[in-house]
Amino acid sequence: MTNWTLFIPELYSLGAAGVFFLFCLCRPDSRRDYGAAMILSALGLFLTVWSVGFQGSLFEGVYRVDLYSQVFKVLIYCGFFLAVCLCADLSGVDESRHSEFYFLLALCTLAMMLLVSCVHLLAIYIALELSSYSLYVLVYLRRGYQKGLESALKYFIMGAASSALMLFGFALVYGTGQSAYLVDLMRDLPGRINEPVVLIGFILALSGFFFKLAVFPFHFWAPDAYEGAPHQVSAYIATASKVAAIAVLIRIIALSGGQSDRLAWFLIVLSVASMTVGNLAAIAQKDLKRLLAFSSVAHAGYVMIGILSLTALGYASAVFYGMSLLVMKFTCFMVVVKASENGRNISTGDLAGLHYRAPVLALALLLALFGLAGIPPTMGFTAKLLIFTAAMKQGLLWLVIAAMFNVVISLYYYLQILKAAYFIEPEGQPPPIVVSTPLKLAAIAMILLMVAGGVYPGPVIDLAGDMTMGLFP
């Protein structure tokens, strides 16, 4: 008999999406939509936290509920809740489309929650497509921005191409292993992973998740989508979407059993290329969201260092890195939302004088950028230390050195942002940035998390290790 209690967070998310679908049929009311979104997302976050200890499987083994999936659901719902927190001023989306905006955001969250629990190739594909198509439309909802449609089309075309490659890869893997269940494939693939057909199918199967994580060369959509999307959607893509991609990448790559040097070398090439291209391209950016997009490409390369280690420590370090990215990227986009006027895009120079216009936001931005650059005592420093340690234990010293060179490159553009926020005087007399009490509390919470994750990361690291230890029975 199906134990439906294991599916409570997903059923709740489906109900929340249904509420916003009903709002779409009613007269537009932005205050009603925002209030409902805050309440429903907060309750959903509470439910996902409550369900962390659930264990079991559903739908004839297609859907696995374990510590790994449940913690990632908490992180995904955190991304949803934090994105909603930024929607008090949703000026980047037409008021008549606010209900659709929250509906698609809730639907995408549901799809990504399904994605991290699916252990069947077809179910993974369907969940990934549901989340992706929701994001394509969300990017398009940007009001009064000429590049919105272009950005959404680029995002869609790149997504469709990577999806086709992934589906072909799934077909090859299925044909080799004679099963679509990851558990069954885990028994057969490690011994055959170096066979050309298996290896090619495996690499193609990863394409959809490389796209979602913005790994080179699947990253071309990222700068345009970040720039053209509403700020809150860009924040959601940079946080919740990346966390979901990391979760499934680890699940899929764990199928190799750590037995393939060829796979490891392929991932190494992608990692180095992503870090280098992302950091070098970010240096030339003036638009702050495009800069953060190329920064995400670089961080996808760092995440890959942990994953390509093909060890429990490497997987745990990648999980911890994903957690830290969620906190740091949200903090950056919180500043973007508050520093922008009427939802317009801002450049690095628009942050001039931020330290006295909004001191709390300036301090949060300082720590977030320090974390992204890997400067202690932030959570980002600990995350980089973990992935570098995992690579060193596999004898990949030269890869760590290449990553360190990229860290030095990234310092340039991160410090340029901080220079504008702290040392450049704005032109004229810009008004102070009004930061509401809830947003101040959110900023303080992010500051505490970033510092605590750097000074005392033990409990989170232990949790990441426990999660990855039980990936498969």
LINSUL-V602292 format. One record per pair of residues at least 4 apart in sequence whose ideal C-beta (glycine too) atoms are under 7 Angstrom apart, sorted by the first residue. I is the first residue (numbers start at 1). J is the second residue. D is the distance in Angstrom with one decimal. If there is no record, write none. Layout:
# LINSUL-V602292
i = <I/I>
j = <J/J>
d = <D/D>
This chain:
# LINSUL-V602292
i = <2/3/6/6/6/6/7/7/8/8/8/9/9/9/9/9/9/10/10/10/10/11/12/12/12/13/13/13/13/13/13/14/14/15/16/16/16/16/17/17/17/17/17/18/19/19/19/20/20/20/20/20/21/22/23/23/24/24/24/28/28/28/28/29/30/30/30/30/31/32/33/33/33/33/34/34/34/35/36/37/37/37/37/38/38/39/40/41/41/41/41/42/42/43/44/44/45/45/45/45/46/47/48/48/48/49/51/52/52/52/54/54/55/55/56/57/57/57/57/58/58/59/61/62/62/62/62/63/63/64/64/64/65/65/65/66/66/67/67/67/67/68/68/68/68/68/69/69/69/70/71/71/71/72/72/72/72/73/73/73/74/75/75/75/75/76/76/76/76/76/76/76/77/77/78/78/79/79/79/79/79/79/80/80/80/80/81/82/82/83/83/83/83/85/86/86/86/86/87/88/90/90/91/91/92/92/92/92/92/93/93/93/93/93/93/94/97/97/98/99/100/101/101/101/102/103/104/104/104/104/105/105/105/106/107/107/108/108/108/108/109/109/110/111/111/111/111/111/112/112/112/112/114/114/115/115/115/115/115/115/116/116/116/118/118/118/119/119/119/120/120/120/121/121/121/121/122/122/123/124/124/125/125/125/126/127/128/128/129/129/130/131/132/132/133/134/135/135/135/136/136/136/136/136/137/138/138/139/139/139/139/139/139/139/140/140/140/141/142/142/142/142/145/147/147/147/148/148/149/150/150/150/151/151/151/151/151/151/152/152/153/154/154/154/155/155/155/156/157/158/158/158/158/159/159/160/161/162/162/162/162/162/163/163/164/165/165/165/166/166/166/166/166/167/168/168/169/169/169/169/169/169/169/170/170/171/172/172/172/172/172/173/173/173/173/173/174/176/176/176/176/177/177/177/177/179/179/181/182/182/182/183/183/184/185/185/186/186/188/189/189/189/189/190/190/190/192/193/193/193/193/193/193/193/194/194/194/195/196/197/198/199/199/199/199/200/201/202/202/202/203/205/206/206/206/207/207/208/209/209/209/209/209/210/210/211/212/212/213/213/213/213/213/213/214/214/214/214/214/214/215/215/215/215/215/216/216/216/216/216/219/219/221/222/222/222/222/223/223/223/223/224/225/225/226/226/226/226/226/226/227/227/227/227/229/229/230/231/231/231/231/231/231/232/232/233/234/234/234/235/235/235/236/236/237/238/238/238/238/238/239/239/239/239/240/241/242/242/242/242/243/243/243/244/245/246/246/246/246/247/248/249/249/250/250/250/250/250/251/253/254/254/254/256/256/256/258/258/260/261/262/263/264/264/264/265/266/267/267/267/267/268/268/268/269/270/270/271/271/271/271/271/272/272/272/273/274/274/274/274/274/274/275/275/275/275/275/275/276/276/277/277/278/278/278/278/278/278/279/279/279/279/280/281/282/282/282/282/282/283/283/285/285/285/286/286/287/287/287/288/288/288/288/288/289/289/289/290/291/291/292/292/293/294/295/295/296/298/298/298/299/299/300/302/302/302/302/303/303/303/303/304/305/305/305/305/306/306/306/306/306/306/306/307/307/307/309/309/309/309/309/310/311/311/312/312/312/312/313/313/313/314/314/315/315/316/316/316/316/316/317/317/317/317/318/318/319/319/319/319/320/320/320/320/320/320/321/321/321/322/323/324/324/324/324/324/324/325/326/327/327/327/327/327/328/328/328/328/328/328/329/330/330/331/331/331/331/331/332/332/332/333/334/334/334/335/335/335/336/336/338/338/338/338/339/339/339/339/339/340/340/346/348/348/348/349/351/351/351/352/352/352/352/353/353/353/353/354/354/354/354/355/355/355/355/357/357/357/358/358/358/358/359/360/360/360/360/360/361/361/361/361/362/362/362/363/363/364/364/364/364/365/365/366/366/367/367/367/367/367/368/368/369/369/369/369/370/370/371/371/371/371/371/372/372/373/373/373/373/374/374/374/374/375/376/376/377/377/377/377/378/378/378/379/379/379/379/379/379/380/381/381/382/382/382/382/383/384/385/386/387/388/388/388/389/390/391/391/391/392/392/392/396/397/398/399/400/401/402/403/404/405/406/407/410/411/412/413/414/415/416/417/418/419/419/420/426/435/435/436/437/438/439/440/441/442/443/444/445/446/447/448/449/450/451/452/453/453/457/458/459/460/461/462/463/464/465>
j = <58/56/54/56/58/65/11/58/12/47/51/13/47/48/51/73/113/14/110/113/114/15/16/44/47/17/44/106/109/110/113/18/110/19/20/40/44/106/21/103/106/107/110/22/23/36/40/24/99/102/103/106/103/26/33/99/99/100/103/95/96/98/99/33/34/90/95/98/35/36/37/98/99/102/38/87/88/39/40/41/84/87/102/42/84/43/44/45/80/81/84/46/81/47/48/77/49/77/78/81/50/51/73/74/77/74/70/70/71/74/65/70/65/66/65/61/63/64/65/63/65/63/181/118/119/120/123/117/118/69/117/119/69/70/117/70/470/71/466/467/470/72/467/468/470/471/73/116/117/74/75/463/467/76/116/243/247/77/113/116/78/79/243/323/326/80/109/112/113/240/243/244/81/109/82/326/83/236/239/240/243/326/84/105/109/240/85/239/330/105/232/235/236/442/232/235/334/337/232/436/98/232/342/343/142/143/230/231/343/97/98/101/141/143/230/143/101/141/102/103/104/105/138/141/106/107/108/134/137/138/109/138/236/110/111/134/112/131/134/135/113/240/114/115/127/130/131/134/116/131/240/244/118/127/124/127/128/131/244/248/244/247/248/123/124/127/181/182/183/124/180/181/125/170/174/180/126/180/127/128/248/129/167/170/130/131/132/208/133/163/134/135/136/159/137/138/139/237/241/140/152/155/156/159/141/229/233/151/152/155/225/228/229/233/148/149/152/230/148/228/229/230/228/151/227/228/152/228/153/154/224/228/155/224/225/227/228/229/156/228/157/158/221/224/159/221/225/160/161/162/211/220/221/163/211/164/165/166/207/208/211/218/167/208/168/169/204/207/170/204/205/207/208/171/172/204/173/201/202/203/204/205/207/174/205/175/176/197/200/201/204/177/185/201/202/205/180/192/197/198/201/184/185/188/189/184/185/185/186/251/255/472/473/188/189/255/255/472/192/193/198/255/256/256/257/259/198/198/199/202/256/259/260/263/199/260/262/199/200/201/202/203/260/262/263/204/205/206/256/263/266/252/210/249/252/211/218/212/213/245/248/249/252/215/218/218/241/245/242/245/246/249/300/303/218/219/222/296/297/300/219/270/274/300/304/270/273/274/277/297/274/297/225/226/293/296/297/227/290/293/294/228/229/237/234/237/289/290/292/293/287/289/290/345/233/234/343/235/333/336/337/340/343/236/337/237/238/289/333/239/330/333/240/241/241/242/292/296/329/333/243/326/329/330/244/245/246/296/322/325/247/322/326/248/249/250/303/318/322/251/252/253/307/254/307/315/318/468/471/307/315/471/472/260/263/310/310/311/264/265/266/267/268/308/310/269/270/271/304/307/308/272/308/399/273/274/304/275/301/304/305/308/276/301/402/277/278/297/298/300/301/304/279/298/301/302/403/406/280/406/281/297/282/294/295/297/298/301/298/406/409/410/409/294/291/294/295/298/413/412/413/290/291/294/347/348/291/345/347/292/336/346/347/348/293/336/345/294/295/413/296/332/297/298/299/372/300/302/406/410/303/325/304/321/384/387/403/307/318/321/322/308/387/391/399/403/314/315/317/318/321/387/390/314/315/318/313/314/390/391/394/314/390/394/316/465/468/469/317/390/393/318/390/319/468/320/461/464/465/468/321/386/387/390/322/387/323/464/467/468/324/383/386/460/461/464/325/383/387/326/460/328/371/379/380/383/453/329/330/331/379/446/449/450/332/368/371/372/380/450/333/334/446/335/364/365/368/446/336/365/368/337/338/442/443/339/361/365/340/346/358/361/433/435/346/350/351/354/433/344/346/350/416/417/420/420/417/420/421/420/424/425/426/357/425/426/430/358/361/362/421/359/362/421/422/430/432/433/362/432/433/435/363/364/435/440/443/444/365/433/435/443/366/421/422/367/447/368/443/446/447/369/421/370/418/371/378/447/450/451/372/450/373/414/417/418/375/378/378/379/380/381/450/380/414/407/410/411/414/380/381/384/407/381/381/454/381/451/454/455/450/451/454/383/449/450/453/454/457/384/385/454/386/453/454/457/387/388/389/390/391/392/400/403/393/394/396/399/400/396/397/400/400/401/402/403/404/405/406/407/408/409/410/411/414/415/416/417/418/419/420/421/422/423/424/424/430/439/440/440/441/442/443/444/445/446/447/448/449/450/451/452/453/454/455/456/457/460/461/462/463/464/465/466/467/468/469>
d = <5.9/5.7/5.2/4.9/5.9/4.6/5.5/6.1/6.2/6.3/6.1/6.4/5.1/4.7/5.2/6.1/6.6/6.4/6.4/5.6/6.4/6.5/6.4/5.7/5.4/6.5/6.0/6.4/6.0/4.1/6.2/6.4/5.8/6.7/7.0/4.4/6.1/4.9/6.3/5.9/4.1/4.8/6.0/6.6/6.7/6.4/6.6/6.7/5.7/4.6/3.7/5.8/5.4/6.9/6.0/4.0/4.4/5.6/6.0/5.7/4.7/6.5/6.7/6.4/6.1/6.8/5.1/4.8/6.2/6.2/6.1/4.5/5.4/5.6/6.4/5.8/6.6/6.5/5.8/5.8/4.7/6.6/4.8/6.2/5.9/6.4/6.1/6.4/5.6/4.3/4.7/6.7/6.3/6.4/6.4/5.6/6.4/4.8/6.5/4.9/6.2/6.3/4.9/4.9/4.6/5.6/5.9/4.6/6.3/6.4/5.0/6.0/6.3/5.9/5.1/5.2/6.4/5.2/6.8/4.2/6.9/5.0/6.3/6.7/6.8/4.3/5.1/5.2/6.1/6.3/5.7/4.6/6.1/6.6/6.0/6.9/5.7/6.1/6.1/5.2/5.9/6.7/4.4/6.8/6.2/5.8/6.3/4.8/4.2/6.8/6.7/6.8/5.5/6.3/4.4/6.4/4.3/6.2/4.9/6.3/6.3/6.7/4.7/6.4/5.9/6.7/6.2/5.0/5.8/4.9/5.8/5.8/6.2/6.6/6.1/6.5/6.2/6.1/4.1/2.7/6.4/6.1/6.5/6.6/4.3/6.0/6.5/6.9/5.0/6.7/5.3/5.4/4.2/5.8/4.8/6.1/6.4/4.9/5.4/6.8/6.1/6.7/5.0/4.0/5.8/6.0/3.7/5.9/3.1/5.5/6.2/5.2/5.1/5.7/5.3/4.6/5.8/5.6/6.6/6.2/6.2/6.3/6.9/5.8/6.2/6.2/6.1/4.6/5.6/5.1/6.5/6.7/6.7/6.5/6.4/5.0/6.4/5.0/3.7/5.9/6.4/6.8/6.5/6.3/5.3/3.8/3.7/6.6/6.8/4.9/6.4/4.0/6.1/4.2/6.6/4.0/5.8/6.3/5.5/5.9/6.0/4.3/6.5/3.9/4.6/5.5/6.4/4.4/6.4/6.7/5.3/5.6/6.5/4.7/6.2/4.2/6.5/5.8/6.2/6.2/6.7/6.3/6.2/6.5/6.4/6.6/6.2/5.6/6.1/6.5/6.7/6.6/6.5/5.1/6.9/6.3/6.4/6.4/6.8/6.9/5.7/5.6/4.7/6.7/6.7/6.8/4.6/5.6/4.4/5.6/5.3/6.1/4.2/6.1/6.0/6.3/3.8/6.3/3.8/5.9/5.9/5.1/6.2/5.5/6.7/4.6/6.4/4.8/6.3/6.4/7.0/6.8/6.3/4.4/5.2/6.5/2.7/6.6/6.2/6.9/6.2/6.2/5.3/5.0/6.1/4.6/4.6/6.2/6.5/6.3/6.5/6.1/4.2/6.0/6.2/6.5/6.7/6.2/4.6/5.2/3.7/5.6/6.3/5.6/6.5/6.3/5.0/4.0/6.4/6.6/5.7/4.6/3.6/6.6/6.7/5.5/6.3/4.9/6.8/6.9/2.8/3.3/6.6/6.0/5.3/6.2/6.4/6.0/6.6/2.7/6.8/6.0/6.7/4.6/6.2/5.6/5.4/6.7/6.3/5.0/6.5/6.5/4.4/4.9/6.0/3.7/5.9/6.8/6.2/6.7/6.3/5.9/6.6/7.0/5.1/5.4/5.5/5.2/6.6/5.6/6.6/5.2/6.5/6.1/3.0/4.5/5.0/5.7/6.2/6.7/4.8/5.5/4.2/6.5/6.2/5.6/5.9/6.5/6.0/6.1/6.1/6.4/6.9/5.9/6.6/6.3/6.1/6.9/7.0/6.8/6.1/6.5/5.7/6.9/6.2/6.4/6.8/6.7/6.2/5.1/5.3/4.7/6.9/4.1/4.5/4.2/6.0/3.9/6.1/4.0/6.8/6.7/4.7/7.0/6.8/4.3/4.3/5.4/5.0/5.2/6.5/5.5/5.2/4.6/6.5/6.2/4.3/4.2/5.2/6.5/7.0/4.5/5.2/6.0/4.4/6.2/6.0/6.1/4.6/4.2/6.1/5.8/5.7/6.7/4.7/7.0/4.6/6.3/6.4/3.8/5.8/5.2/5.0/6.4/4.1/4.8/6.6/6.4/6.4/5.5/4.7/6.5/6.5/6.5/6.9/6.3/6.2/5.6/6.3/6.2/6.1/3.5/5.4/6.6/4.7/6.3/6.7/5.7/4.3/6.5/6.7/4.7/5.3/5.2/6.5/6.5/6.5/6.9/6.7/6.0/6.5/5.0/5.7/6.6/6.0/6.4/6.0/5.9/4.2/6.7/6.1/5.9/6.0/6.0/6.1/5.1/6.1/7.0/6.5/5.7/6.9/5.3/7.0/5.0/5.6/6.6/3.7/6.3/6.5/6.3/6.5/6.4/6.3/5.3/6.0/6.7/6.8/6.1/5.7/6.7/3.7/6.4/5.8/6.0/6.2/6.0/6.0/6.4/4.6/3.8/5.5/6.3/6.1/6.9/5.5/5.8/5.7/5.6/6.5/5.0/3.2/6.7/6.2/5.1/3.5/6.5/6.2/4.2/6.1/6.2/5.9/6.5/6.2/4.9/6.6/3.3/3.1/6.5/4.7/5.1/4.4/4.9/6.8/4.4/5.2/3.8/5.4/6.9/5.0/6.0/5.2/4.6/4.0/6.3/4.8/6.5/6.8/5.5/6.0/6.5/5.9/5.4/6.2/5.8/6.4/6.5/6.1/6.7/6.3/6.3/6.5/5.9/7.0/6.7/6.4/6.5/6.5/7.0/6.6/6.3/6.4/6.0/6.5/6.6/6.6/6.1/6.5/6.5/5.3/5.2/6.8/5.6/4.7/5.2/6.5/6.1/4.7/6.9/4.0/3.6/6.1/4.0/5.4/6.3/6.8/4.9/6.9/2.8/4.3/5.7/5.0/6.4/6.3/6.8/6.2/7.0/5.6/6.3/6.2/4.6/6.7/6.5/3.9/6.6/4.1/6.5/7.0/4.2/4.5/4.9/6.2/3.7/4.4/4.8/6.5/6.9/6.7/4.1/6.0/6.3/6.5/5.4/5.6/6.3/6.0/4.7/6.3/4.3/6.0/6.7/6.5/6.0/6.5/4.3/5.3/4.3/6.2/5.5/6.3/6.6/6.4/5.9/5.1/6.0/6.7/4.5/4.6/5.4/5.8/6.7/6.4/6.2/6.8/7.0/5.0/6.7/3.8/4.6/6.6/6.7/5.2/6.3/6.5/6.9/6.6/5.7/5.2/4.8/6.1/6.5/6.6/6.0/5.4/6.2/5.7/6.1/6.0/6.8/6.4/5.5/4.9/3.9/6.0/5.5/5.1/5.8/6.6/4.6/4.6/5.3/4.4/6.4/3.9/5.3/6.1/4.2/6.6/6.0/6.5/4.6/4.0/6.2/4.2/6.0/4.9/6.6/5.1/4.9/6.2/7.0/4.0/5.4/6.4/6.4/6.3/5.4/4.9/6.8/6.1/6.8/6.3/6.0/6.4/5.4/6.9/6.7/6.3/6.2/4.5/5.4/5.4/6.2/6.1/6.3/6.2/6.2/5.8/5.8/4.7/6.9/6.4/6.7/6.2/4.5/6.0/5.9/4.2/5.0/3.7/5.5/2.9/6.9/5.4/5.6/6.2/6.7/5.6/5.3/4.7/5.5/5.2/4.2/5.2/5.9/4.3/6.1/6.7/6.5/4.1/5.3/5.1/6.9/4.4/6.3/6.8/4.9/2.9/5.0/7.0/6.4/6.3/5.5/6.4/6.2/5.2/4.6/6.7/6.1/6.2/6.5/6.5/6.2/4.8/6.7/6.5/7.0/4.2/5.4/5.3/6.8/6.3/5.9/6.4/6.4/6.5/6.4/6.4/6.7/6.7/6.5/6.8/6.7/6.4/6.9/5.9/5.7/6.5/7.0/6.7/6.0/6.8/6.4/5.8/5.1/6.4/5.0/4.9/5.2/5.3/7.0/6.5/6.4/6.4/6.4/6.3/6.5/6.5/6.4/6.3/6.2/6.4/5.7/5.9/6.8/5.9/5.7/5.3/6.3/5.2/6.2/6.4/6.4/6.4/6.4/6.4/6.6/6.3>
